[in-house]
Amino acid sequence: MKKIWIVLLTVILIFLYIPQNIKAANSQSKTVSIPSEILSGSANAQKSYYLDLPSGVVSSAIDVSSLKYNGTNQKVALAIENGKIKVTLKGVEAKQRIDDVLGFYASFNNFFVTTPGNSIWRYSDGVRWQINEWDPYINAQKHSDRNGQGNGTPRNDPPDMTVVTQSPVSRSGLKWYDQNVNSVLDSSQIIESTVKIVVPKEWLPSTYVNHNVVNGNQFIIYYKTDAAMQNYDPEQLSQNFDPSGHALGRRYKTKLNYYFTGSANVTTYKYSGNVSFDYTLPTEPTLTGTVTLNKPNPNPTKLGDKDEPVQISLIGQLQGYNDASNIDEWVFYAKEKDKNNTLKTKKESAKTFNVSALFDFEIKKSSVTGEHFTQEYALTVLVRFKKPIVTKNGTITSLEQPLQISAGVYKNKPLVTFPPPPTKPTEPEGKPPIARISAPRYVKAGNDTLISGAASYDPDGYIQDYWWDTSGAQGEIGNTSRGNVWYTVDQIGETFPIALTVVDNTNQFGSTSTVITVTVPTPNADISIEGTLKQNRKTTLTNRSQSPTRFPLIPSKTRVTITAVSVGTNEDIKYSGTLSDFESKDVLFKKPGKYKATIYVENTLGYSSSNEITFDIVPDEAPYNYFTLPGVVYRSPDYGNKAVVSLDDISYSPDKDVVGRRLWEYRYDSNNDGSFSGEAWVIFSNENKDRLNLELSEVGKYEIRLTVFEEFGQPTIDEFVTEADRKSTNSDGQKLSSRIVEVKNRAPEVDWSW
């Protein structure tokens, strides 16, 4: 009894140890991070994120049931939408007082600007000037007359002097931020008693003298009228001022940039975490290429007294394929765009699925004739196979992917404004960081586009800050390594810079940039067929079409057709319902042949796209039928004077179906004339046995027949198939002599020993 309990306990422990989630060998897990951020304002109490899928993953391959948000936020919704992961979260709420909040005009780091001035007019006598200025003691305008500079007539300038003007402190367009572009505050959260006005000294004009702020709503500004600086514009004289003679009107001006600081009682909302999911690995070879600009850094860079070196990193990744021995070679091509004489080629014979190459070019100083110069580079990643690979769309011997990147130089001032780091190190230590940007060269208007600086690195430390300039883009990237931006339809055809400055742990910094050109927001029509492409089997048509994020497809406008090209007919195509407005549809083909599926899609802007695929449905092959038996057997008293015939079936399905039933029969040559014609067949087994014994009583010859019936080895659609669609064969094709057994009596044994 004790042994029984030990065995039982062992079984229980083994069961408990078995993993509860076993992932199929053809699937993997991935995780996509949600940007960590703390936002304020009631508008940020709930937020949706559109997360780009990792390289090599398509939305149709994701197991939607495996989508899982991991983090401290409350999940509201999680789904696949328009080729991206859409996750809606509620922020983790906290109440606090925040100091040093910043108030700018309309957008982050955009100062308020006031340009007040004074009317200073020359009288008709050409000597005297009327000086109009603000009197802060009476809070009103006053004027005085002063002789102009010099002795002649007319005297061209009033005397150099300090004058006073005033300007209201404007709050129109005031937008409050908690130190970064992504954290916008409601004005109702600002503690008014803490609000202060800040005038940056570095932006003051050279004629500036001093200023005061009165009651928090008025600037009193002192500045100089400087003949050398000519800080004035022409001004129309008033009607009551004598315009004759040498009369002249000028408006002298100054300029003040300012912003606000203060404190706020805010409710903040924190967002963080990630989304994990399982996805099916590509069932066919898929090539993904990645290109990165290593030099110049920054990009563009200031042109020196020699040619500027350019270095490009190219990476190829092969997915959905596991026969490394069939990889013949990797080939990388790089050239200056449209200049075939600059082509460079590198080959790699490594039998691996990830290969990289470096290309070095130069921007010739002699080529830079203007202030700015940009060189485009065209690149290609190609992998060749030793033996052809059969895919759903035909046989391939290679895969390739074209790529583009650009490098630029300038002589004096770049077109790109690199974001300034917050502080500069007084005594730099070690090496500065290297900034790198990964972004597509062309993007469609309205589409969320992932911009990444994650490839940036610091040779002797770590990167602590990312400062982005995405001028012209909708959406802004905060102090994070990656983020999404998008562009409007009004920007189609335009090219915009993306600039990045990274700051390391010693406050040293490095910068780089790239450009993005906005293209027409056309959808991409795509349809695929999966499953077993064999007659009477279930196949699945999947609509993989995509459209820019903000201009989704209109499901009711989607049109799909399936037609027979050869052998089969349209009547042989079976499915339930209609082909309109579907994500996927199960389809069965009654006959083998070549078929074609077409798809038309249209998005909310009216842009459309069409595509088609042609595929072959192979025939369902009949099973191979063959069995073995002895040619002669003897009756034996051990078996009731019967003969026992041992039968072994070695039939099989050549196309991986299942033998579902075996029907065994025999017939007896009753008149011993050597012919079985007219003899009746007798069923002796219909139980799908592949090995059995047949007991026979009568001496003579017997013919054995085996009929093999298949069951589908792959999924089908039951409503469109019948029993007659299952393939079967009998052994009539087997050589007759190998199907006949003869029953004999064993000769008696004689013993003469008596």
ZIHU-V394462 format. One line per field, one symbol per residue. phi: phi as a letter, one per 20 degrees, with the letter a starting at -180 (. if undefined). psi: psi as a letter, one per 20 degrees, with the letter a starting at -180 (. if undefined). burial: b if it has 24 or more other ideal C-beta (glycine too) atoms within 12 Angstrom, else e. A space follows every 50 residues. Layout:
phi: ???
psi: ???
burial: ???
This chain:
phi: .fffffffffffffffffgecdeffeccdccdeegfbddcnffdfcbddd dfffgnddffeefgfegbecrefefebbbeclncedcdceffebdaedel fddcembfmdffcccfacecdefffmdeceddbedfedlbfbbbdcfffn dfceefcfffbedcccbfeedfnfcecembfededfffefegfefcdddf ffdfffefdabcddlmcbedddbdedffelebcfcffffedfefmefbdc dfbcbcebbdcrcbecddcecaobddadbefgecgcdddccceecfbfcf cffeebfefcccdccdcdcmbceffefeadcddbbfgmcffdfcccdcef ececccbdcdccefgfeeedfcbcdecdcbdccddfdgdedfdpecdacb bebbbccccbeccffedfgfffbdffcgcmdffdecddbffccegnefcf dcdfefbdfcabedbcddcdgneencdeebfbadcbceffdgnedceccc ddcefdmecccbbbccdedfeffdfbccccoeebgmdfdcecedfcbgge cffegfefcccccedbmfcffeecaemddelcebbeccdfcfqdccdccc cbdfenfcbcbbcdbddefeeffedaccbffccdfcffdmmddddedcec fbefdmedfebcddbbbdffdldncdfnfeecfdacdmeebaddeceefq dcddccdddedfecgcdgfdccfffffbbdefefggfeddcdecefffed deff
psi: hhhghgggggggggghhpqhoopqhkqrqqppqpppqoqrqhijhqqppo pqqqpipqhiipohiipppoaiqppgqprpoljrpoppqpqoqqprpprk qporohrpjoqqppmrapooqprhijgqpooprpoihilrqrqrpqqrqa iapqohqrqprprprqpqopjpjppqqmirhinpqqhiipohiipqppop hijprhiqgrqqppkjjppopprqoohhhlmrqqqpqrhjpojrckqppq oqrrppprrqrarqoqoqoppaarpqqqqpqpiqppppqpppohqqoror qppbjrqpqppppppppprkpjnhiiogqpppqprppjnhijpqppqpjp mrioqrqppprqophiinhahqpppqppqppppqqgqqpprhjapqirqq pqrqrqqqrrggpqhpoppqqhqpphnppbqrrppqpoqqhpqqpipppp ppjiiqrphkbqpiqpoqolpiqpqqpbmriqrqrrqrhijpiqpqqoqp pqpaijjqqqqrraqppprplqroppqrpraomqqkqproppojqqqqgi mrqohiipppqpqpgqfrrhiipprqbrjqlqhqppqqphqraprppqqp qpriiiqrqqrqqpqpoqqoqqqppprqqqhpqqqphhkkkqqpoppppk qrpikkapohqpopqrqpnhjljjqjpiqqqppipkjlpiprpppqgqpa qppppppppqqpirqaohijqrhiipqqqrjhiqpghijpppprppqqpp oji.
burial: eeeeeeeeeeeeeeeeeeeeeeeeeeebbbbbbbbebbbbbeebbebbbb bbbbebbbbbbbbeebbbbebebebeebbbbbbbbbbbbebbeeeeebee bbbbbeebbebbbbebbbbbbbbeebbbbbbbbbeeeeeeeeeeebbbee eeeeeebbbbbebbbbbebbbeebbbbbbbbbbbbbbebbeeeebebbbe eeeebebbeebebeeeeebbbbbbbbeeeebbeeeebeeeeeeeeebbbb bbbbbbbbbbbbbbebbbbbbbbbbbbbbbbbbbbbbbbbbbbbbbbbbb bbbeeeebbbbbbbbbbbbbbeeeeebbebbbbbbbeeeeebebebebee eebbbebbbebbbeeeebeeebbbbbbbbbbbbbbeeebebbeeeeebbb bebbbbbbbbeeebbbbbbebeeeeeeeeeebbbbbbbbbbbbbbbbbbb bbbebbebeebebebbbbbbbbbbbbbbbbbbbbbbbbbebbeebbbbbb bbbbebbbbbbbbbbbbbbbbbbbbbbbbbbbbbbbbbbbbbbbbbbbbb bbbeeebbbbbbbbbeebeeebbbbeeebeebbbbbbbbbbbbbbbbbbb bbbebebbbbbbbebbbbebeebbbbbebbeebebeeeeeeebebebebe bebebebebbbbbbbbbbbeeeeeebeeeeeeebbeeeeeebebbbeeeb bbbbbbbbbbbbbbebbeebbeeebbbbbbbeebeeeebbbbbeeeeeee eeee
